[in-house]
Amino acid sequence: MGIKKINTLIIVTVVIAIATLFLRSTQSSLPLIAIANFGPHSSLDASIQGIKNELTKNGFIEQEHVRYEVVDVGFDASLIPQMIMSIKSHHPRVLVVITTPVAQYAKGAVKDIPLIYSVITDPVAAGLIKESTQPEGNMTGSSDKQNLNLLFDFAKQVLDHPSSVGILYSTAESNDVALVHMVKQAARRSHMQVLAVPIDQARDIPMAMQQFNHKVDFIYVGASGAIQPTLPVIAAESRKMGIPIFNFNAAGVKENMVLASFGVDYHQVGVNAGKLIVGVLQGKSIASLPPVYPSTNDYQGFISQKNAALLGLHLPSNLHHINVVR
């Protein structure tokens, strides 16, 4: 190889190295959107994607205008303090906290960074804000609070005069306690009885499920960080007893694991959080960004034809705007 070629190669290599260092330096100076999640789950992942899509829609392109750090603790609550402290040390422009246990810890530990919660059933009951329509300190966010009246109306369309519903809930999560209260309110309106069974640990679920046998017409599995990861176990036990399951999201329906779902679109929950993040990036204060709740247009319904057949159910022909999974 000639000296000129060697010199040219050296120059090209140096230019590439300088350009790489410049790019990395530029990217590291971009505003950091940190997302602290409880664990991997279809609804939580959809919420994160909704956040990113909304920011992109508003001109905040990843690695051009903003950068992301997405971390979770694999549903191990004992690791939340370590996660939040690690993220805090990176000085994010905004810290998104997904699910109640993550948001609750962040509220107490982070005072100098805007906090945006997402996938929270009742932010007031969780102690995140004092008024449902008002931010609190450095925190506001997007709730996934379901209108359970719509769920019960849907259940009545699918099932033959259901009169009772069962629900498992974690005694350790305020989100779950709030959900049980909401279920009871909606059931009262629909003239249904509720059998709520408390769970201390996931391994208790197979035994706890036996309390529903011959006592409920269907089981509702809500947006619980403790209960949702055990949906396959719940589905297996309910199948033995011939009890239909209505899930809060469509993932289990699409896998023909459960009968149906009717609930908030979690991508839209993330979009709603994204709107608040955009406000912060545009220089707005948390005090000027009220919490967001789902609208009636944010709901989706799904039903498994295969699961219905296993349960011996004949689906009515008048189920409008419902996605049938075959």
MILUM-475112 format. One record per residue: x, y, z of N, C-alpha, C, O in turn; residue in one letter. Coordinates in steps of 0.001 Angstrom, whole numbers, padded with zeros to 6 digits, always signed. Last residue first. Example, Ala and Ser with C-alpha at 12.3 -4.5 7.8 and 13.67 -1.06 7.14 Angstrom:
BEGIN
+012850-002250+007080+013670-001060+007140+012900+000030+007870+013409+001138+008039S
+013190-005690+007800+012300-004500+007800+013200-003300+007800+014236-003319+008465A
***
This chain:
BEGIN
-060744-015206+016125-061069-016574+015718-059870-017497+015917-059955-018691+015628R
-062095-012516+017799-060853-013247+017554-061195-014687+017259-061869-015336+018058V
-063905-009710+016992-064015-011149+017247-062712-011826+016838-062278-011728+015690V
-064373-006607+018388-063449-007390+017569-063548-008863+017954-063303-009226+019105N
-067283-004689+018207-066516-005630+019001-065649-006466+018059-066137-006973+017049I
-069211-003106+017005-067925-002500+017349-067099-003372+018287-066304-002858+019074H
-071973-004981+018290-071433-003995+017378-070118-003428+017921-069938-003289+019131H
-073459-007801+018515-072305-007211+019183-071607-006242+018203-070767-006648+017400L
-075651-009277+017651-075773-007814+017702-074627-007156+018464-074799-006064+019007N
-075563-011982+017814-075225-011396+016513-075209-009876+016547-074797-009243+015574S
-074005-013576+020649-075115-012861+020007-074651-012171+018736-073479-011819+018603P
-072425-016732+020748-072274-015281+020740-073457-014621+020041-073866-015056+018964L
-072993-019252+022877-073346-018817+021525-073330-017289+021519-074124-016644+022203H
-070778-021260+024799-071525-020011+024645-071796-019739+023167-070937-019968+022315L
-069177-023303+025706-070534-023622+025267-071407-022402+025099-072628-022480+025237G
-066570-022853+026203-067489-022608+027316-068938-022945+026957-069822-022879+027810L
-065496-023303+023722-065082-024175+024827-066022-024060+026021-066244-025025+026753L
-066621-021126+022361-067014-022488+021998-066661-023473+023119-067442-024374+023426A
-065240-019010+023556-066699-019090+023693-067189-020497+023391-068070-021011+024080A
-062691-019509+022647-062964-019642+024074-064459-019755+024336-064894-020495+025218N
-063094-018972+019908-062636-020294+020338-062948-020525+021814-063413-021600+022195K
-063747-016279+019920-064739-017239+019431-064382-018655+019895-065265-019442+020235Q
-063170-013861+022212-062558-015047+021615-063640-016048+021214-064351-016590+022061S
-063470-010363+021788-064064-011602+022269-063470-012780+021490-063291-012710+020274I
-062986-006947+022755-062541-008145+022024-063227-009365+022625-063527-009398+023818F
-063237-003409+022585-063790-004683+023022-063307-005823+022145-063228-005680+020925G
-061877-000362+023822-061913-001397+022798-062498-002676+023389-062275-002984+024560Q
-061956+003228+024384-062240+001839+024760-062239+000906+023550-062547+001306+022427Y
-061831+005925+023975-060562+005242+024240-060745+003759+024566-059792+003099+024980D
-064175+007261+023836-063600+006830+022563-062317+006012+022739-061782+005472+021771N
-064659+008131+026367-065432+006966+025907-064898+006432+024574-065144+005277+024226T
-061359+008871+027674-062674+009264+027178-063386+008004+026685-062779+006936+026599S
-059289+008602+030612-059781+008097+029319-061150+008668+028955-061987+008913+029824P
-057774+011631+031918-058510+010375+032112-059051+009910+030765-059253+010727+029867Y
-055024+013559+033122-055868+013136+031994-056493+011783+032299-055846+010899+032859V
-054270+016418+035205-054293+014977+034932-055316+014635+033846-056325+015320+033676P
-053195+019612+033796-054080+018784+034619-054015+017309+034238-053739+016977+033085P
-050689+021642+033802-050996+020424+033050-051871+019495+033896-051342+018669+034640L
-049725+023698+035275-050616+024067+034164-051057+022860+033344-051716+023013+032316S
-047980+022570+037053-049203+023175+037591-050208+023523+036499-051405+023631+036764A
-045786+021979+035506-046674+020880+035899-048012+021435+036379-049059+020834+036136I
-045370+024474+032932-045181+023984+034297-046147+022832+034562-047194+022725+033922S
-043934+024293+029637-045071+024483+030529-044776+023894+031907-044020+022930+032028K
-041942+023797+027779-041707+024809+028806-042864+025075+029746-042792+025987+030570G
-042129+021726+026102-042398+023048+025520-042308+024168+026549-042561+025333+026242Q
-041826+019618+027791-040732+019918+026867-040895+021282+026205-039916+021909+025800L
-044380+019693+028984-043182+019972+029782-042021+020362+028875-041310+021326+029156V
-045972+018971+026749-046169+020245+027434-044959+020649+028253-044550+021809+028230G
-045022+016402+026271-044809+017439+025260-044969+018821+025891-044195+019733+025603V
-046085+015192+028539-044629+015291+028394-044280+016375+027373-043360+017166+027584I
-048802+015292+027919-048307+016018+029097-046791+016211+029013-046276+017269+029374L
-048870+013630+025710-049307+015018+025564-048791+015872+026720-048394+017022+026530K
-048128+011188+026862-047227+011863+025934-047587+013324+025729-046701+014168+025588G
-050400+010479+028220-049209+010845+029003-048229+011617+028129-047585+012566+028578A
-051959+009913+025964-052386+010969+026887-051235+011439+027772-051098+012631+028047N
-050502+007766+024933-050630+008995+024143-051019+010166+025048-050483+011266+024920V
-050976+005883+026970-049634+006409+026755-049637+007696+025951-048872+008615+026242G
-053675+005497+026505-053257+005957+027837-051858+006558+027746-051573+007593+028350V
-053494+004455+023930-054063+005786+024104-053738+006355+025483-053546+007563+025622Q
-052474+001968+024527-051687+002852+023672-052175+004286+023838-051375+005220+023882H
-054587+000902+025904-053413+001361+026663-052422+002144+025815-051616+002905+026348Y
-057897+001457+025794-056787+001187+024893-055523+001765+025532-055403+002981+025682D
-059943+000170+028382-059219+001287+027804-058104+000782+026897-057446-000211+027206V
-062095-002653+027608-061397-001685+028452-060687-000629+027649-060806-000542+026427G
-062921-005822+027661-063512-004539+027299-062870-003502+028204-063086-003490+029416F
-062571-009156+026550-062023-007970+027221-062814-006760+026773-063308-006696+025647S
-063134-012709+026929-063370-011381+026377-062607-010311+027146-062079-010543+028234A
-062124-015351+027651-063275-015132+026772-063282-013760+026127-063421-013650+024908L
-058613-016246+027379-059804-015836+028119-060910-015483+027137-060666-015333+025940V
-056900-017244+025456-056733-017693+026832-057976-017390+027664-058352-018168+028541M
-056532-016470+022855-057638-017399+023142-057509-018006+024542-057948-019131+024786N
-054868-014415+022470-054225-015726+022616-055252-016821+022888-054885-017972+023125E
-056644-012360+022522-055991-012641+021242-055260-013983+021269-055056-014609+020229K
-057178-012367+025244-058237-012742+024293-057605-013141+022965-057989-014142+022360V
-054866-011413+026418-055307-012765+026730-056383-013276+025790-056493-014481+025563G
-054869-008754+025291-053780-009706+025057-054221-011153+025288-053977-012019+024447A
-056755-006756+025775-057058-007768+024755-056018-008866+024622-056255-009835+023901A
-057581-006013+029257-057040-005712+027941-057136-006932+027037-057544-008009+027472N
-059012-006977+031399-059046-005529+031186-058425-005137+029844-058701-004050+029336F
-061117-009864+030751-059860-009225+031103-059934-007727+030814-060809-007268+030079N
-063366-012082+031898-063304-010817+031176-062040-010100+031668-061917-009775+032849F
-063842-015536+031736-063027-014433+032235-063148-013247+031297-063048-013379+030077I
-066282-018022+032708-065702-017087+031738-064874-016009+032434-065161-015619+033565P
-065782-021143+034163-066167-019753+034444-065512-018828+033419-064289-018852+033277I
-065215-023875+034366-066149-023403+033346-066641-021995+033584-067781-021670+033254G
-063285-024853+035992-064588-024607+036620-065638-024134+035615-066812-024005+035959M
-061130-025004+034325-061544-026227+035020-062957-026087+035579-063722-027051+035636K
-060879-022333+033665-061274-023273+032629-061769-024582+033253-062718-025190+032759R
-059894-021206+035968-061272-020875+035590-061793-021844+034539-062984-022151+034504S
-057262-022212+035912-058173-022602+036996-059632-022338+036619-060507-023152+036915E
-056261-020949+033607-056256-022416+033715-057233-022896+034775-057952-023873+034565A
-056540-018238+034255-057278-018796+033116-057368-020318+033211-058413-020905+032933A
-054745-018019+036384-056165-017726+036600-057005-018370+035498-058046-018971+035767I
-052381-018573+034991-052803-019439+036100-054294-019270+036362-055018-020250+036541V
-052280-016438+033136-052329-017835+032667-052789-018814+033746-053504-019772+033453P
-052198-014146+034945-053384-014435+034142-053406-015870+033602-054472-016484+033606L
-050212-013136+036520-050641-014515+036806-051863-014917+035982-052502-015925+036284T
-049865-010480+035895-048833-011440+035453-049219-012899+035680-048616-013798+035094P
-052244-009335+037188-052149-009546+035743-051057-010529+035305-051305-011344+034416Q
-051728-009007+039967-052614-010081+039496-052415-010376+038009-052416-011540+037608I
-049968-006850+040319-049744-008102+041047-050527-009264+040443-050032-010391+040414A
-050887-004774+038813-049507-005191+038613-049190-006492+039299-048244-007179+038914G
-054057-004866+037394-053299-005021+038636-051892-005502+038322-051715-006516+037646S
-056566-004186+035895-055207-003701+035643-054401-003704+036930-054103-002646+037484A
-058578-007206+036429-058322-005805+036132-056851-005483+035943-056005-006373+035845G
-060635-009664+035563-059217-009468+035907-058832-008070+035457-058766-007782+034262V
-063632-011015+036626-063005-009856+036001-061572-009746+036500-061322-009737+037705Y
-065521-013886+035920-064427-013303+036705-063868-012124+035927-063653-012214+034719I
-069007-014820+036135-067772-014533+035399-066765-013902+036353-067113-013448+037443F
-070742-015806+037998-071045-016060+036585-069862-015709+035679-069739-016248+034579D
-069920-017532+041063-069916-016335+040211-070187-016741+038764-069902-017867+038356V
-070142-019986+042343-070592-018790+043059-070624-017529+042197-071284-016556+042559K
-068934-022257+041353-070387-022296+041541-070936-021052+042259-072072-021066+042733H
-065882-021052+042574-066563-022204+041977-068042-022252+042375-068376-022282+043560N
-064475-019133+043895-065406-018684+042858-066277-019823+042314-067294-019573+041667F
-062692-020364+045526-063799-019659+046177-064848-019173+045172-065972-018841+045551Q
-060665-021246+043948-061712-022210+044278-062911-021550+044954-064011-022102+044958Q
-058795-019226+043857-059740-019335+042755-060893-020283+043072-061984-020135+042521M
-057118-019764+046008-058099-018680+046121-059166-018774+045042-060324-018436+045288A
-055486-021764+044937-056396-022069+046048-057501-021024+046158-058667-021356+046373M
-054122-020299+042894-054903-021519+042583-055894-021888+043683-057022-022284+043390P
-052952-018024+044449-054036-017871+043473-054784-019170+043168-056015-019150+043182I
-050775-018064+046078-052073-018335+046708-053208-018433+045696-054306-018873+046038D
-048580-017221+044709-048743-018673+044858-050078-019059+045509-050467-020226+045497R
-048669-014454+044945-049115-015075+043700-049355-016571+043859-050241-017128+043211A
-049991-013373+048119-048881-013747+047251-049416-014509+046039-050478-015129+046100Q
-052472-012425+049036-051241-011905+049624-050036-012171+048721-049165-011314+048569D
-055599-011510+047843-054415-012332+047587-053211-011663+048248-052964-010474+048043I
-059178-011598+048411-057843-010999+048579-056723-012008+048374-056864-013191+048682P
-061913-011557+046337-061050-012459+047089-059648-011859+047196-058996-011636+046176V
-065187-010559+046093-063801-010087+045998-062927-010932+046916-063170-011013+048120A
-067989-010936+044453-067194-011740+045383-065733-011351+045163-065116-011755+044177L
-070883-009043+044015-069441-009124+043818-068823-010012+044893-069099-009858+046083V
-073969-009081+042173-073227-009300+043403-071740-009430+043063-071380-009868+041971Q
-075784-006602+040285-074967-007804+040399-074306-007871+041771-074111-006854+042437M
-077110-004336+039239-077826-005306+040085-077106-006655+040122-077730-007710+040005H
-075668-002393+038069-076140-003462+037191-076857-004568+037943-077178-005611+037373S
-074969-000828+040242-075797-000215+039195-076416-001284+038305-077542-001126+037833R
-073353-002679+041522-074582-002229+042190-075528-001613+041152-076735-001849+041184R
-071211-002800+039787-072064-003984+039955-073394-003605+040591-074437-004153+040236A
-070035-000305+040155-070623-000625+038854-071567-001812+038960-072608-001838+038302A
-069198-000589+042856-070098+000498+042462-070809+000171+041149-072023+000343+041031Q
-067493-002783+042673-068691-002877+043506-069695-001789+043139-070900-002035+043114K
-065483-001736+041064-066258-002892+040607-067565-002991+041387-068620-003255+040810V
-064455+000264+042744-065079+000630+041475-065963-000497+040946-067058-000249+040441M
-063371-001337+044786-064415-000350+045105-065175+000047+043838-066401+000153+043857H
-061431-002681+043323-062529-003442+043933-063693-002508+044266-064856-002852+044054V
-059733-000512+042714-060430-001223+041644-061618-002012+042187-062690-002015+041583L
-058687+000165+045195-059529+001139+044485-060347+000452+043396-061511+000789+043179A
-057196-002141+045605-058276-001816+046544-059245-000826+045898-060462-000955+046032V
-055334-001888+043537-056268-003014+043551-057465-002739+044450-058602-003062+044105D
-053949+000416+044320-054585+000369+042999-055661-000720+042964-056753-000512+042436N
-052732-000358+046629-053867+000557+046738-054642+000614+045429-055853+000834+045430S
-051645-003574+047249-051695-002509+046252-052942-001653+046406-054065-002150+046324E
-051753-005686+048989-050608-004777+049133-050667-003584+048190-049844-002674+048296A
-053756-007393+048380-053950-006577+049587-052852-005529+049737-052994-004589+050519T
-054860-007744+045109-053701-007786+045998-053942-006867+047187-054291-005699+047017S
-057779-009599+044155-057049-008335+044322-055916-008512+045322-056000-009315+046251Y
-060119-011072+041925-058980-011233+042820-058294-009878+042966-058235-009101+042013L
-063617-011245+041603-062398-010492+041325-061346-010825+042378-061640-010858+043572I
-066704-012265+040077-065611-012484+041008-064399-011668+040615-064170-011422+039431G
-070156-011479+039897-068824-011370+039324-067793-011594+040426-067985-011168+041565V
-073545-012272+039062-072454-012196+040037-071107-012195+039319-070942-012826+038275S
-075425-012516+037109-075863-011856+038351-074738-011710+039365-074931-011097+040416S
-076098-012518+033616-075135-012691+034715-075585-011911+035944-076067-010784+035833P
-077890-013292+031321-078327-012755+032610-077323-013008+033744-077671-013652+034734H
-075680-014838+029505-077125-014939+029717-077474-014529+031142-077366-015334+032067D
-073172-012691+028033-073617-013785+028887-075131-013732+029103-075764-012696+028902L
-072986-010435+026331-072313-011696+025973-072884-012886+026735-073064-013964+026167V
-074367-008337+027478-074622-008656+026074-074113-010046+025720-074719-010753+024915Q
-073274-008244+029992-074688-008613+029872-075069-008942+028430-075984-009730+028189K
-070735-007325+029382-070897-008683+029929-072337-009159+029803-072589-010334+029539A
-071376-004675+028626-070834-005616+027639-071020-007055+028103-071417-007915+027316F
-072142-003650+031070-073106-003638+029963-072679-004637+028884-073506-005345+028310D
-069724-003913+032411-070858-004727+032830-071960-004746+031774-072639-005759+031608F
-068142-002012+030980-067763-003428+031040-068961-004304+031392-069193-005325+030745L
-069484+000350+031512-069417-000123+030127-069052-001608+030081-069574-002364+029262L
-068980+000566+034201-070378+000430+033768-070426-000106+032333-071294-000908+031986N
-066326+001086+034430-066743-000304+034563-068223-000510+034260-068667-001644+034082L
-064238+002900+032941-065664+003063+033209-066257+001652+033249-066640+001102+032217N
-060979+002841+034391-061994+002272+033513-063394+002724+033926-063684+002904+035109Q
-058172+004770+034373-059398+004490+035123-060524+004061+034185-060956+004814+033312K
-055599+005232+033764-056286+004214+032953-057618+003844+033603-058128+002740+033407D
-054315+008608+033642-054943+007480+034322-055517+006490+033320-055871+006844+032195S
-051452+010462+033457-052502+009858+032641-053030+008610+033339-052280+007668+033596S
-050389+013368+035431-050274+012123+034686-051519+011683+033963-052503+012416+033865G
-048117+015090+037672-049403+014981+037001-049340+013689+036188-048335+012981+036246T
-045995+016572+040137-046590+015373+039525-047946+015633+038881-048808+016300+039454M
-044847+018369+041831-044175+018152+040546-044759+016966+039790-044107+016410+038905N
-047848+019211+043293-046408+019442+043339-045790+019307+041962-046153+020031+041034G
-050285+017773+041481-049831+017860+042870-048318+018020+042890-047585+017092+042549E
-052989+018864+039312-051657+018309+039562-051289+018494+041043-051915+019278+041755P
-056480+018087+039478-055413+019045+039742-054071+018340+039922-054005+017321+040611Q
-058611+016398+039408-058381+017217+038217-057224+018203+038376-057009+019055+037514T
-058719+015116+041856-058650+014306+040637-058308+015107+039393-057775+014560+038428S
-056533+016210+044387-057759+016464+043639-057652+015774+042289-056606+015838+041643E
-054112+015153+045219-055185+015332+046206-056543+015538+045549-057571+015105+046070K
-052069+012486+043897-052615+013842+043831-053775+013928+044825-054345+012912+045222I
-051234+010073+044990-050352+010791+044071-050771+012245+043915-049925+013133+043814L
-052700+008283+046471-051953+009317+047179-051013+010114+046299-050093+010761+046799G
-054393+006506+045359-052994+006083+045464-052124+007110+046175-050952+006853+046453A
-056713+007967+045226-056650+006875+046200-055222+006401+046410-054868+005948+047499A
-055849+009592+043056-056182+010186+044361-056087+009117+045448-055450+009336+046479V
-055469+007891+040894-054318+008626+041429-054585+009286+042774-053656+009517+043548P
-056538+004964+040093-057105+006076+040857-055968+006837+041521-055540+006464+042614D
-054893+003558+038157-056354+003471+038186-056976+004676+038870-057842+005338+038300T
-052353+004358+035986-052769+004471+037387-054292+004475+037409-054918+005306+036751I
-050798+004664+033601-051391+003379+033998-051642+003364+035510-051192+002461+036215V
-048382+007125+034635-049200+006497+033609-049643+005131+034108-048968+004509+034928S
-047137+010338+035753-047535+008952+035974-048366+008452+034797-048970+009235+034063Y
-044440+012346+035550-045664+012049+034795-046029+010591+035058-045304+009693+034630I
-042647+014799+037209-043081+013401+037249-044407+013258+036510-045373+013960+036806L
-039858+016899+036892-041281+016691+036565-041610+015199+036494-040933+014436+035804P
-037686+016977+039682-037857+016559+038285-039352+016417+038013-040059+015853+038848I
-037397+017315+042382-036832+018347+041507-036897+017996+040023-036242+018637+039201D
-038218+015229+043955-038912+016508+044116-038490+017559+043093-039154+018586+042952K
-038522+011941+044632-038074+012849+043566-038888+014142+043630-040095+014141+043389V
-039632+010370+046648-038175+010441+046527-037670+011490+045541-036506+011887+045608A
-042405+010304+046599-041729+010616+047856-040253+010901+047705-039669+011597+048536G
-042866+009662+043930-043462+010877+044500-042752+011290+045783-042525+012475+046026K
-041635+007180+043636-041051+008350+042991-041592+009648+043585-040854+010624+043726A
-043420+005515+045017-042055+005700+045523-041438+006973+044941-040801+007747+045656Y
-045723+005800+043407-045752+006156+044831-044353+006383+045381-044123+007335+046127Q
-044899+004807+040904-045274+006214+041045-045258+006661+042500-044830+007774+042802A
-044493+002096+041539-043387+002900+041016-043678+004388+041232-042813+005137+041687V
-047068+001279+042387-045921+001202+043297-044731+002037+042844-044035+002624+043673P
-048755+001966+039979-048872+002603+041288-047630+002479+042165-047158+003502+042662T
-047347+002523+036681-047995+001703+037714-047865+002359+039088-046986+003189+039321T
-044594+004404+035717-045704+003568+035257-046076+002550+036317-045224+001801+036795I
-043432+007577+035370-043514+006480+036343-044782+005683+036064-045893+006203+036157V
-041094+009535+033718-042395+008885+033598-042402+007677+034526-041492+006849+034481V
-039464+012455+034162-039458+011071+034629-040886+010533+034576-041769+011007+035290L
-037704+014720+032102-039000+014246+032584-038816+012806+033054-038099+012029+032424V
-035009+015088+031913-035864+016280+031781-037251+015965+032322-037901+016819+032924R
-032871+013335+034263-033804+013394+033122-034580+014703+033103-034781+015340+034136P
-030302+012722+035695-030884+014057+035501-031816+014140+034288-031573+014936+033380H
-029251+010418+036567-029005+010731+035161-029630+012069+034755-029502+012496+033607H
-030153+010008+039108-028759+010442+038969-028402+010808+037531-027371+011437+037291S
-032681+008928+038634-032576+010306+039119-031167+010856+038917-030999+012031+038592K
-032049+006279+038026-032569+007167+036983-032403+008632+037388-032028+009470+036568I
-031221+005423+040592-030308+005346+039452-030747+006296+038346-029931+007031+037790S
-033534+005806+042080-032334+006559+042435-031321+006557+041295-030645+007557+041054M
-035282+003978+040803-035590+005418+040798-034343+006234+041107-034109+007257+040464I
-033972+001496+041297-034255+001957+039934-034447+003469+039895-033854+004158+039064M
-033942+001372+044120-032683+001367+043375-032883+001903+041968-032062+002681+041483Q
-036756+001306+044662-035897+002409+045134-034582+002513+044361-034158+003608+043992P
-037527-001188+043291-037986+000136+042843-037095+001270+043368-036707+002134+042581I
-036957-003663+044254-035932-003027+043422-036311-001614+042972-035507-000924+042345L
-039170-004619+045536-038012-004295+046370-036916-003573+045595-036044-002942+046193S
-040959-005370+043544-041135-004060+044187-039927-003655+045026-039684-002463+045211A
-040557-006761+040637-039978-006933+041977-039979-005581+042680-039105-004748+042441D
-041264-006613+037971-042335-006768+038965-041806-007095+040371-042536-007645+041196F
-038891-005899+036673-039395-007265+036569-040433-007609+037612-040494-008742+038089G
-038277-003279+036735-037746-004094+037835-038298-005510+037807-038192-006242+038791V
-037117-001296+033894-038143-001925+034732-037481-002821+035764-036283-003094+035690D
-036539+001578+031843-036042+000610+032813-037232-000020+033538-038241+000646+033769V
-035478+003518+029230-036618+002730+029701-036087+001603+030583-035290+000777+030139V
-034634+006573+028180-034089+005510+029019-035279+004777+029625-036009+005342+030440E
-034335+008419+025136-035124+007687+026125-034246+006747+026939-033255+006206+026449Y
-033939+011761+023854-033484+010379+024002-034264+009747+025145-034789+010444+026014R
-034839+014189+021322-034899+013634+022681-034254+012251+022683-034052+011651+021628V
-034080+014841+018764-034529+015915+019648-034616+015467+021109-034479+016282+022021H
-032799+012558+017817-032614+013834+017126-032967+015008+018032-032268+016021+018071E
-033403+010390+019338-031999+010551+018956-031745+011760+018063-030623+011973+017602Q
-036795+010652+018354-035792+009962+019164-034413+010068+018515-034263+009866+017310E
-038266+013818+017859-037787+012572+017257-036690+011966+018140-035788+012662+018605I
-040771+015616+018352-039671+015230+019241-039181+013835+018825-039620+012819+019363F
-043026+016241+016860-041726+016715+016393-040550+016388+017286-039433+016832+017016G
-045381+015094+017626-045206+016516+017936-043792+017024+017626-043405+018103+018074N
-045016+012457+016974-046058+013206+016267-045893+014709+016455-046218+015498+015568K
-043156+011773+018937-042748+011822+017533-043727+012654+016710-043325+013450+015862T
-044842+011820+021168-043717+012749+021088-043229+012898+019653-042924+014002+019203L
-046588+009733+020481-047119+011097+020642-045998+012127+020575-046177+013195+019989E
-044861+007545+020438-045566+007945+019209-046083+009374+019303-046027+010131+018334N
-044059+007391+023122-043076+007680+022073-043754+008169+020791-043273+009097+020142K
-046555+006778+024343-045776+007964+024726-044832+008367+023600-044803+009522+023177I
-047179+004349+023120-048049+005504+022920-047353+006812+023264-047527+007822+022583G
-045180+002745+024172-045175+003023+022738-046049+004227+022412-045713+005029+021541Q
-046044+002697+026828-044734+003278+026499-044669+003634+025019-044166+004696+024652I
-048474+001345+026502-048465+002703+027040-047157+003406+026695-047161+004577+026313S
-047596-001133+025640-048419-000318+024738-048443+001133+025192-048433+002046+024367A
-046310-002016+027946-045518-001786+026735-046285-000903+025750-045702-000032+025104D
-048539-002299+029550-047515-001326+029934-046628-000995+028733-046245+000157+028529L
-049893-004351+028201-050544-003047+028393-049526-001961+028730-049639-000832+028252S
-047978-006484+028208-048515-005944+026961-049132-004554+027130-048917-003676+026295S
-045106-006062+030248-046482-006534+030105-047077-005824+028904-046718-004683+028614H
-042301-005980+032313-042784-006163+030942-044191-006759+030908-044436-007827+031470P
-042670-003635+035108-042219-004875+034486-042786-005000+033080-043654-004219+032689G
-042807-000953+035949-042821-002026+036948-042289-003335+036357-041548-004061+037019F
-040635+001650+034704-041768+000741+034556-041667-000368+035596-040576-000687+036068N
-039691+004793+034016-039533+003769+035052-040788+002913+035069-041871+003389+035406A
-038164+006542+031619-039418+005821+031849-039139+004687+032819-038436+003733+032485I
-036901+009739+030833-036703+008483+031558-038057+007852+031853-038987+008534+032283A
-035787+011563+028381-037088+011141+028873-036880+009778+029524-036703+008777+028830I
-033367+014048+028217-033614+012641+028526-035033+012448+029041-035440+013082+030014L
-032359+016210+025599-033193+016016+026788-033520+014539+026986-033904+013853+026039P
-028974+015633+024448-030410+015743+024183-031187+015577+025483-030729+014875+026384L
-026382+015067+024927-026847+016380+025388-028336+016584+025130-028902+017596+025545S
-025953+012667+023740-025959+012681+025210-026420+014012+025765-026806+014101+026930S
-025913+013455+021047-027030+012661+021539-027113+012706+023063-028207+012776+023623Q
-023453+014825+020940-024701+015534+020634-025903+014800+021214-026798+015414+021795T
-021688+012771+021549-021754+013946+022423-023057+014704+022224-023684+015163+023179S
-022158+011077+019402-022442+010612+020758-022579+011773+021725-023447+011780+022598R
-021290+012764+017347-022672+012275+017369-023063+011826+018766-024146+012145+019258L
-018600+013109+018031-019486+014279+017972-020945+013860+018076-021740+014486+018777F
-017682+010492+017774-017620+011148+019089-018553+012351+019141-019215+012594+020150L
-018126+010187+015021-018801+009305+015986-018832+009937+017366-019858+009927+018046T
-016397+012126+013972-017840+012228+013720-018632+011387+014705-019687+011809+015177A
-013947+011092+014819-014389+012405+015305-015899+012561+015138-016590+013056+016028I
-013945+008678+013390-013875+008666+014856-014375+009975+015447-015117+009989+016430A
-013977+009639+010754-015085+008802+011245-015115+008796+012764-016184+008896+013366I
-011518+010993+010737-012767+011731+010488-013971+010957+011026-014861+011523+011660V
-009750+008853+011143-009818+009939+012127-011118+010712+011983-011754+011052+012980V
-010203+007392+008791-010445+006779+010095-010612+007844+011170-011508+007752+012009T
-009374+009246+006871-010764+008780+006872-011119+008193+008237-012194+008459+008775V
-006645+009429+007565-007510+010617+007624-008975+010224+007703-009734+010784+008493I
-005791+006817+007081-005678+007390+008432-006620+008569+008582-007309+008701+009593I
-006239+006647+004344-006950+005740+005252-006940+006272+006675-007940+006193+007388L
-004419+008574+003442-005855+008743+003193-006680+007898+004141-007690+008353+004679T
-002029+007389+004218-002414+008685+004799-003920+008942+004630-004593+009448+005529N
-002126+005125+002582-002082+004983+004045-002537+006266+004715-003328+006241+005658I
-002074+006303+000079-003237+005505+000459-003302+005330+001971-004377+005378+002569K
+000469+007522+000172-000735+008350+000002-001986+007613+000455-002851+008184+001119K
+002157+005306+000392+002075+006244+001527+000821+007093+001431+000170+007368+002439I
+000601+002228-000866+001406+003434-000947+001187+004357+000233+000209+004243+000972G
+000866-001200+000000+000000+000000+000000+000895+001240+000000+001847+001309+000777M
***
